[in-house]
Amino acid sequence: MVLTESDSELEAGDPAPAFELEGVDGETYSLESFADDEALLVVFTCNHCPYAQAKFDLLNELATEYDDVSVVGINPNDAEEYPDDSVEQMRAFVDDGRVDYDAYLRDESQAVARAYGAVCTPDPFLFAREDGAFRLVYHGRLDDAPNPDDEPSRYHIREAIDAVLAGEAVDLEWQPSRGCSIKWTDD
């Protein structure tokens, strides 16, 4: 499937679009849920895409390793056409440990994915907290592995997070994410 332009495109320094989404744990999450963090990594992802599956371990590690960063997975895919991306299946992935992010949320209306300008899974957006708001500091690839089965040699997202936590500018080229296109519902 061909990736298309998103309805919105965030640029460096833009504030994180607000959201209020239900997590697989039954809790409702918003940006304020992560207000104590220095950084917020929002990753549009899903269960069925091999590119997304290949990054589960990395995202789980990031969620565990960084106390001042929350890793939030948001699944916007059309679950009617792709049942593996249903809330029940998302919950199963969390229950069996395949997904262990700080929060795994369902974007049923796809409004949040559109507001962020997400186009594929996984599609990561890293925000740093500045003056009480999360501002975009990196949008691009998680690592340099071109295909799901390839072993990465460089982890762009770790470099970006480390820069934020050190109070430095993120000095990385923003290359388009690689993955499966978001499965949009018919509008």
FIVEX-136557 format. One record per residue (C-alpha): residue number from 1; residue in three letters; x, y, z. Coordinates in steps of 0.05 Angstrom, whole numbers. Example, Ala and Ser with C-alpha at 12.3 -4.5 7.8 and 13.67 -1.06 7.14 Angstrom:
BEGIN
<zagu><seq>1</seq><type>ALA</type><X>246</X><Y>-90</Y><Z>156</Z></zagu>
<zagu><seq>2</seq><type>SER</type><X>273</X><Y>-21</Y><Z>143</Z></zagu>
//
This chain:
BEGIN
<zagu><seq>1</seq><type>MET</type><X>0</X><Y>0</Y><Z>0</Z></zagu>
<zagu><seq>2</seq><type>VAL</type><X>25</X><Y>70</Y><Z>-16</Z></zagu>
<zagu><seq>3</seq><type>LEU</type><X>36</X><Y>117</Y><Z>42</Z></zagu>
<zagu><seq>4</seq><type>THR</type><X>-2</X><Y>182</Y><Z>33</Z></zagu>
<zagu><seq>5</seq><type>GLU</type><X>7</X><Y>251</Y><Z>61</Z></zagu>
<zagu><seq>6</seq><type>SER</type><X>-22</X><Y>259</Y><Z>130</Z></zagu>
<zagu><seq>7</seq><type>ASP</type><X>-74</X><Y>310</Y><Z>149</Z></zagu>
<zagu><seq>8</seq><type>SER</type><X>-24</X><Y>344</Y><Z>195</Z></zagu>
<zagu><seq>9</seq><type>GLU</type><X>51</X><Y>348</Y><Z>198</Z></zagu>
<zagu><seq>10</seq><type>LEU</type><X>84</X><Y>366</Y><Z>263</Z></zagu>
<zagu><seq>11</seq><type>GLU</type><X>150</X><Y>404</Y><Z>261</Z></zagu>
<zagu><seq>12</seq><type>ALA</type><X>206</X><Y>412</Y><Z>311</Z></zagu>
<zagu><seq>13</seq><type>GLY</type><X>183</X><Y>452</Y><Z>371</Z></zagu>
<zagu><seq>14</seq><type>ASP</type><X>108</X><Y>440</Y><Z>359</Z></zagu>
<zagu><seq>15</seq><type>PRO</type><X>69</X><Y>420</Y><Z>421</Z></zagu>
<zagu><seq>16</seq><type>ALA</type><X>42</X><Y>350</Y><Z>426</Z></zagu>
<zagu><seq>17</seq><type>PRO</type><X>-30</X><Y>347</Y><Z>403</Z></zagu>
<zagu><seq>18</seq><type>ALA</type><X>-76</X><Y>333</Y><Z>462</Z></zagu>
<zagu><seq>19</seq><type>PHE</type><X>-110</X><Y>265</Y><Z>467</Z></zagu>
<zagu><seq>20</seq><type>GLU</type><X>-155</X><Y>227</Y><Z>514</Z></zagu>
<zagu><seq>21</seq><type>LEU</type><X>-152</X><Y>152</Y><Z>499</Z></zagu>
<zagu><seq>22</seq><type>GLU</type><X>-168</X><Y>88</Y><Z>535</Z></zagu>
<zagu><seq>23</seq><type>GLY</type><X>-112</X><Y>41</Y><Z>550</Z></zagu>
<zagu><seq>24</seq><type>VAL</type><X>-116</X><Y>-35</Y><Z>549</Z></zagu>
<zagu><seq>25</seq><type>ASP</type><X>-113</X><Y>-30</Y><Z>625</Z></zagu>
<zagu><seq>26</seq><type>GLY</type><X>-181</X><Y>5</Y><Z>625</Z></zagu>
<zagu><seq>27</seq><type>GLU</type><X>-152</X><Y>72</Y><Z>647</Z></zagu>
<zagu><seq>28</seq><type>THR</type><X>-160</X><Y>136</Y><Z>606</Z></zagu>
<zagu><seq>29</seq><type>TYR</type><X>-95</X><Y>171</Y><Z>588</Z></zagu>
<zagu><seq>30</seq><type>SER</type><X>-80</X><Y>242</Y><Z>566</Z></zagu>
<zagu><seq>31</seq><type>LEU</type><X>-16</X><Y>284</Y><Z>560</Z></zagu>
<zagu><seq>32</seq><type>GLU</type><X>-27</X><Y>304</Y><Z>632</Z></zagu>
<zagu><seq>33</seq><type>SER</type><X>-19</X><Y>230</Y><Z>652</Z></zagu>
<zagu><seq>34</seq><type>PHE</type><X>55</X><Y>238</Y><Z>635</Z></zagu>
<zagu><seq>35</seq><type>ALA</type><X>66</X><Y>309</Y><Z>661</Z></zagu>
<zagu><seq>36</seq><type>ASP</type><X>121</X><Y>286</Y><Z>710</Z></zagu>
<zagu><seq>37</seq><type>ASP</type><X>165</X><Y>258</Y><Z>654</Z></zagu>
<zagu><seq>38</seq><type>GLU</type><X>223</X><Y>295</Y><Z>621</Z></zagu>
<zagu><seq>39</seq><type>ALA</type><X>204</X><Y>264</Y><Z>554</Z></zagu>
<zagu><seq>40</seq><type>LEU</type><X>147</X><Y>227</Y><Z>522</Z></zagu>
<zagu><seq>41</seq><type>LEU</type><X>155</X><Y>177</Y><Z>465</Z></zagu>
<zagu><seq>42</seq><type>VAL</type><X>90</X><Y>168</Y><Z>427</Z></zagu>
<zagu><seq>43</seq><type>VAL</type><X>93</X><Y>111</Y><Z>378</Z></zagu>
<zagu><seq>44</seq><type>PHE</type><X>36</X><Y>96</Y><Z>331</Z></zagu>
<zagu><seq>45</seq><type>THR</type><X>40</X><Y>21</Y><Z>326</Z></zagu>
<zagu><seq>46</seq><type>CYS</type><X>-3</X><Y>-42</Y><Z>322</Z></zagu>
<zagu><seq>47</seq><type>ASN</type><X>-3</X><Y>-117</Y><Z>334</Z></zagu>
<zagu><seq>48</seq><type>HIS</type><X>-3</X><Y>-146</Y><Z>264</Z></zagu>
<zagu><seq>49</seq><type>CYS</type><X>51</X><Y>-108</Y><Z>226</Z></zagu>
<zagu><seq>50</seq><type>PRO</type><X>118</X><Y>-144</Y><Z>221</Z></zagu>
<zagu><seq>51</seq><type>TYR</type><X>155</X><Y>-77</Y><Z>226</Z></zagu>
<zagu><seq>52</seq><type>ALA</type><X>117</X><Y>-59</Y><Z>290</Z></zagu>
<zagu><seq>53</seq><type>GLN</type><X>128</X><Y>-129</Y><Z>318</Z></zagu>
<zagu><seq>54</seq><type>ALA</type><X>203</X><Y>-123</Y><Z>305</Z></zagu>
<zagu><seq>55</seq><type>LYS</type><X>206</X><Y>-62</Y><Z>351</Z></zagu>
<zagu><seq>56</seq><type>PHE</type><X>166</X><Y>-90</Y><Z>410</Z></zagu>
<zagu><seq>57</seq><type>ASP</type><X>230</X><Y>-111</Y><Z>447</Z></zagu>
<zagu><seq>58</seq><type>LEU</type><X>264</X><Y>-43</Y><Z>435</Z></zagu>
<zagu><seq>59</seq><type>LEU</type><X>203</X><Y>-4</Y><Z>459</Z></zagu>
<zagu><seq>60</seq><type>ASN</type><X>195</X><Y>-50</Y><Z>520</Z></zagu>
<zagu><seq>61</seq><type>GLU</type><X>269</X><Y>-39</Y><Z>537</Z></zagu>
<zagu><seq>62</seq><type>LEU</type><X>262</X><Y>37</Y><Z>531</Z></zagu>
<zagu><seq>63</seq><type>ALA</type><X>201</X><Y>36</Y><Z>576</Z></zagu>
<zagu><seq>64</seq><type>THR</type><X>241</X><Y>-3</Y><Z>629</Z></zagu>
<zagu><seq>65</seq><type>GLU</type><X>308</X><Y>33</Y><Z>623</Z></zagu>
<zagu><seq>66</seq><type>TYR</type><X>286</X><Y>106</Y><Z>624</Z></zagu>
<zagu><seq>67</seq><type>ASP</type><X>252</X><Y>128</Y><Z>688</Z></zagu>
<zagu><seq>68</seq><type>ASP</type><X>241</X><Y>199</Y><Z>663</Z></zagu>
<zagu><seq>69</seq><type>VAL</type><X>211</X><Y>178</Y><Z>596</Z></zagu>
<zagu><seq>70</seq><type>SER</type><X>144</X><Y>147</Y><Z>583</Z></zagu>
<zagu><seq>71</seq><type>VAL</type><X>135</X><Y>102</Y><Z>522</Z></zagu>
<zagu><seq>72</seq><type>VAL</type><X>64</X><Y>104</Y><Z>497</Z></zagu>
<zagu><seq>73</seq><type>GLY</type><X>40</X><Y>59</Y><Z>441</Z></zagu>
<zagu><seq>74</seq><type>ILE</type><X>-22</X><Y>82</Y><Z>404</Z></zagu>
<zagu><seq>75</seq><type>ASN</type><X>-58</X><Y>34</Y><Z>358</Z></zagu>
<zagu><seq>76</seq><type>PRO</type><X>-101</X><Y>71</Y><Z>306</Z></zagu>
<zagu><seq>77</seq><type>ASN</type><X>-113</X><Y>13</Y><Z>257</Z></zagu>
<zagu><seq>78</seq><type>ASP</type><X>-182</X><Y>-7</Y><Z>232</Z></zagu>
<zagu><seq>79</seq><type>ALA</type><X>-195</X><Y>-67</Y><Z>278</Z></zagu>
<zagu><seq>80</seq><type>GLU</type><X>-256</X><Y>-88</Y><Z>238</Z></zagu>
<zagu><seq>81</seq><type>GLU</type><X>-213</X><Y>-102</Y><Z>177</Z></zagu>
<zagu><seq>82</seq><type>TYR</type><X>-153</X><Y>-123</Y><Z>219</Z></zagu>
<zagu><seq>83</seq><type>PRO</type><X>-179</X><Y>-161</Y><Z>279</Z></zagu>
<zagu><seq>84</seq><type>ASP</type><X>-109</X><Y>-173</Y><Z>306</Z></zagu>
<zagu><seq>85</seq><type>ASP</type><X>-109</X><Y>-98</Y><Z>324</Z></zagu>
<zagu><seq>86</seq><type>SER</type><X>-172</X><Y>-101</Y><Z>367</Z></zagu>
<zagu><seq>87</seq><type>VAL</type><X>-170</X><Y>-79</Y><Z>440</Z></zagu>
<zagu><seq>88</seq><type>GLU</type><X>-178</X><Y>-152</Y><Z>461</Z></zagu>
<zagu><seq>89</seq><type>GLN</type><X>-116</X><Y>-172</Y><Z>421</Z></zagu>
<zagu><seq>90</seq><type>MET</type><X>-78</X><Y>-111</Y><Z>446</Z></zagu>
<zagu><seq>91</seq><type>ARG</type><X>-94</X><Y>-134</Y><Z>517</Z></zagu>
<zagu><seq>92</seq><type>ALA</type><X>-71</X><Y>-204</Y><Z>501</Z></zagu>
<zagu><seq>93</seq><type>PHE</type><X>-4</X><Y>-177</Y><Z>476</Z></zagu>
<zagu><seq>94</seq><type>VAL</type><X>4</X><Y>-139</Y><Z>542</Z></zagu>
<zagu><seq>95</seq><type>ASP</type><X>-18</X><Y>-198</Y><Z>584</Z></zagu>
<zagu><seq>96</seq><type>ASP</type><X>32</X><Y>-245</Y><Z>552</Z></zagu>
<zagu><seq>97</seq><type>GLY</type><X>89</X><Y>-195</Y><Z>557</Z></zagu>
<zagu><seq>98</seq><type>ARG</type><X>100</X><Y>-182</Y><Z>483</Z></zagu>
<zagu><seq>99</seq><type>VAL</type><X>81</X><Y>-109</Y><Z>495</Z></zagu>
<zagu><seq>100</seq><type>ASP</type><X>105</X><Y>-77</Y><Z>560</Z></zagu>
<zagu><seq>101</seq><type>TYR</type><X>102</X><Y>-2</Y><Z>547</Z></zagu>
<zagu><seq>102</seq><type>ASP</type><X>83</X><Y>49</Y><Z>599</Z></zagu>
<zagu><seq>103</seq><type>ALA</type><X>15</X><Y>52</Y><Z>564</Z></zagu>
<zagu><seq>104</seq><type>TYR</type><X>-16</X><Y>18</Y><Z>503</Z></zagu>
<zagu><seq>105</seq><type>LEU</type><X>-75</X><Y>59</Y><Z>478</Z></zagu>
<zagu><seq>106</seq><type>ARG</type><X>-130</X><Y>49</Y><Z>427</Z></zagu>
<zagu><seq>107</seq><type>ASP</type><X>-145</X><Y>106</Y><Z>377</Z></zagu>
<zagu><seq>108</seq><type>GLU</type><X>-212</X><Y>79</Y><Z>353</Z></zagu>
<zagu><seq>109</seq><type>SER</type><X>-232</X><Y>144</Y><Z>317</Z></zagu>
<zagu><seq>110</seq><type>GLN</type><X>-162</X><Y>152</Y><Z>287</Z></zagu>
<zagu><seq>111</seq><type>ALA</type><X>-167</X><Y>227</Y><Z>304</Z></zagu>
<zagu><seq>112</seq><type>VAL</type><X>-103</X><Y>225</Y><Z>346</Z></zagu>
<zagu><seq>113</seq><type>ALA</type><X>-63</X><Y>191</Y><Z>290</Z></zagu>
<zagu><seq>114</seq><type>ARG</type><X>-88</X><Y>244</Y><Z>242</Z></zagu>
<zagu><seq>115</seq><type>ALA</type><X>-72</X><Y>301</Y><Z>290</Z></zagu>
<zagu><seq>116</seq><type>TYR</type><X>0</X><Y>276</Y><Z>297</Z></zagu>
<zagu><seq>117</seq><type>GLY</type><X>7</X><Y>263</Y><Z>223</Z></zagu>
<zagu><seq>118</seq><type>ALA</type><X>24</X><Y>189</Y><Z>233</Z></zagu>
<zagu><seq>119</seq><type>VAL</type><X>28</X><Y>149</Y><Z>169</Z></zagu>
<zagu><seq>120</seq><type>CYS</type><X>55</X><Y>80</Y><Z>187</Z></zagu>
<zagu><seq>121</seq><type>THR</type><X>68</X><Y>30</Y><Z>242</Z></zagu>
<zagu><seq>122</seq><type>PRO</type><X>114</X><Y>42</Y><Z>278</Z></zagu>
<zagu><seq>123</seq><type>ASP</type><X>116</X><Y>118</Y><Z>272</Z></zagu>
<zagu><seq>124</seq><type>PRO</type><X>152</X><Y>149</Y><Z>333</Z></zagu>
<zagu><seq>125</seq><type>PHE</type><X>147</X><Y>220</Y><Z>358</Z></zagu>
<zagu><seq>126</seq><type>LEU</type><X>193</X><Y>242</Y><Z>415</Z></zagu>
<zagu><seq>127</seq><type>PHE</type><X>172</X><Y>302</Y><Z>457</Z></zagu>
<zagu><seq>128</seq><type>ALA</type><X>214</X><Y>338</Y><Z>510</Z></zagu>
<zagu><seq>129</seq><type>ARG</type><X>180</X><Y>374</Y><Z>567</Z></zagu>
<zagu><seq>130</seq><type>GLU</type><X>193</X><Y>449</Y><Z>561</Z></zagu>
<zagu><seq>131</seq><type>ASP</type><X>159</X><Y>501</Y><Z>604</Z></zagu>
<zagu><seq>132</seq><type>GLY</type><X>105</X><Y>452</Y><Z>624</Z></zagu>
<zagu><seq>133</seq><type>ALA</type><X>89</X><Y>428</Y><Z>554</Z></zagu>
<zagu><seq>134</seq><type>PHE</type><X>114</X><Y>370</Y><Z>511</Z></zagu>
<zagu><seq>135</seq><type>ARG</type><X>148</X><Y>397</Y><Z>448</Z></zagu>
<zagu><seq>136</seq><type>LEU</type><X>169</X><Y>354</Y><Z>388</Z></zagu>
<zagu><seq>137</seq><type>VAL</type><X>244</X><Y>343</Y><Z>386</Z></zagu>
<zagu><seq>138</seq><type>TYR</type><X>248</X><Y>281</Y><Z>340</Z></zagu>
<zagu><seq>139</seq><type>HIS</type><X>204</X><Y>246</Y><Z>290</Z></zagu>
<zagu><seq>140</seq><type>GLY</type><X>236</X><Y>192</Y><Z>249</Z></zagu>
<zagu><seq>141</seq><type>ARG</type><X>262</X><Y>121</Y><Z>251</Z></zagu>
<zagu><seq>142</seq><type>LEU</type><X>273</X><Y>83</Y><Z>316</Z></zagu>
<zagu><seq>143</seq><type>ASP</type><X>337</X><Y>52</Y><Z>287</Z></zagu>
<zagu><seq>144</seq><type>ASP</type><X>374</X><Y>39</Y><Z>223</Z></zagu>
<zagu><seq>145</seq><type>ALA</type><X>347</X><Y>-30</Y><Z>207</Z></zagu>
<zagu><seq>146</seq><type>PRO</type><X>313</X><Y>-26</Y><Z>139</Z></zagu>
<zagu><seq>147</seq><type>ASN</type><X>272</X><Y>-90</Y><Z>146</Z></zagu>
<zagu><seq>148</seq><type>PRO</type><X>239</X><Y>-126</Y><Z>204</Z></zagu>
<zagu><seq>149</seq><type>ASP</type><X>289</X><Y>-184</Y><Z>203</Z></zagu>
<zagu><seq>150</seq><type>ASP</type><X>351</X><Y>-139</Y><Z>200</Z></zagu>
<zagu><seq>151</seq><type>GLU</type><X>393</X><Y>-126</Y><Z>262</Z></zagu>
<zagu><seq>152</seq><type>PRO</type><X>402</X><Y>-52</Y><Z>275</Z></zagu>
<zagu><seq>153</seq><type>SER</type><X>471</X><Y>-23</Y><Z>284</Z></zagu>
<zagu><seq>154</seq><type>ARG</type><X>447</X><Y>46</Y><Z>307</Z></zagu>
<zagu><seq>155</seq><type>TYR</type><X>389</X><Y>65</Y><Z>352</Z></zagu>
<zagu><seq>156</seq><type>HIS</type><X>367</X><Y>135</Y><Z>333</Z></zagu>
<zagu><seq>157</seq><type>ILE</type><X>314</X><Y>137</Y><Z>387</Z></zagu>
<zagu><seq>158</seq><type>ARG</type><X>364</X><Y>122</Y><Z>442</Z></zagu>
<zagu><seq>159</seq><type>GLU</type><X>409</X><Y>178</Y><Z>417</Z></zagu>
<zagu><seq>160</seq><type>ALA</type><X>349</X><Y>226</Y><Z>416</Z></zagu>
<zagu><seq>161</seq><type>ILE</type><X>326</X><Y>206</Y><Z>486</Z></zagu>
<zagu><seq>162</seq><type>ASP</type><X>397</X><Y>211</Y><Z>514</Z></zagu>
<zagu><seq>163</seq><type>ALA</type><X>404</X><Y>281</Y><Z>485</Z></zagu>
<zagu><seq>164</seq><type>VAL</type><X>338</X><Y>304</Y><Z>515</Z></zagu>
<zagu><seq>165</seq><type>LEU</type><X>356</X><Y>276</Y><Z>584</Z></zagu>
<zagu><seq>166</seq><type>ALA</type><X>425</X><Y>310</Y><Z>580</Z></zagu>
<zagu><seq>167</seq><type>GLY</type><X>391</X><Y>376</Y><Z>564</Z></zagu>
<zagu><seq>168</seq><type>GLU</type><X>421</X><Y>377</Y><Z>494</Z></zagu>
<zagu><seq>169</seq><type>ALA</type><X>390</X><Y>389</Y><Z>426</Z></zagu>
<zagu><seq>170</seq><type>VAL</type><X>372</X><Y>327</Y><Z>386</Z></zagu>
<zagu><seq>171</seq><type>ASP</type><X>419</X><Y>328</Y><Z>327</Z></zagu>
<zagu><seq>172</seq><type>LEU</type><X>390</X><Y>274</Y><Z>282</Z></zagu>
<zagu><seq>173</seq><type>GLU</type><X>365</X><Y>275</Y><Z>211</Z></zagu>
<zagu><seq>174</seq><type>TRP</type><X>290</X><Y>262</Y><Z>210</Z></zagu>
<zagu><seq>175</seq><type>GLN</type><X>282</X><Y>205</Y><Z>161</Z></zagu>
<zagu><seq>176</seq><type>PRO</type><X>213</X><Y>178</Y><Z>145</Z></zagu>
<zagu><seq>177</seq><type>SER</type><X>192</X><Y>119</Y><Z>188</Z></zagu>
<zagu><seq>178</seq><type>ARG</type><X>189</X><Y>51</Y><Z>156</Z></zagu>
<zagu><seq>179</seq><type>GLY</type><X>131</X><Y>4</Y><Z>167</Z></zagu>
<zagu><seq>180</seq><type>CYS</type><X>62</X><Y>-17</Y><Z>146</Z></zagu>
<zagu><seq>181</seq><type>SER</type><X>14</X><Y>38</Y><Z>127</Z></zagu>
<zagu><seq>182</seq><type>ILE</type><X>-38</X><Y>56</Y><Z>179</Z></zagu>
<zagu><seq>183</seq><type>LYS</type><X>-102</X><Y>19</Y><Z>163</Z></zagu>
<zagu><seq>184</seq><type>TRP</type><X>-150</X><Y>77</Y><Z>158</Z></zagu>
<zagu><seq>185</seq><type>THR</type><X>-225</X><Y>66</Y><Z>162</Z></zagu>
<zagu><seq>186</seq><type>ASP</type><X>-266</X><Y>86</Y><Z>103</Z></zagu>
<zagu><seq>187</seq><type>ASP</type><X>-285</X><Y>159</Y><Z>111</Z></zagu>
//
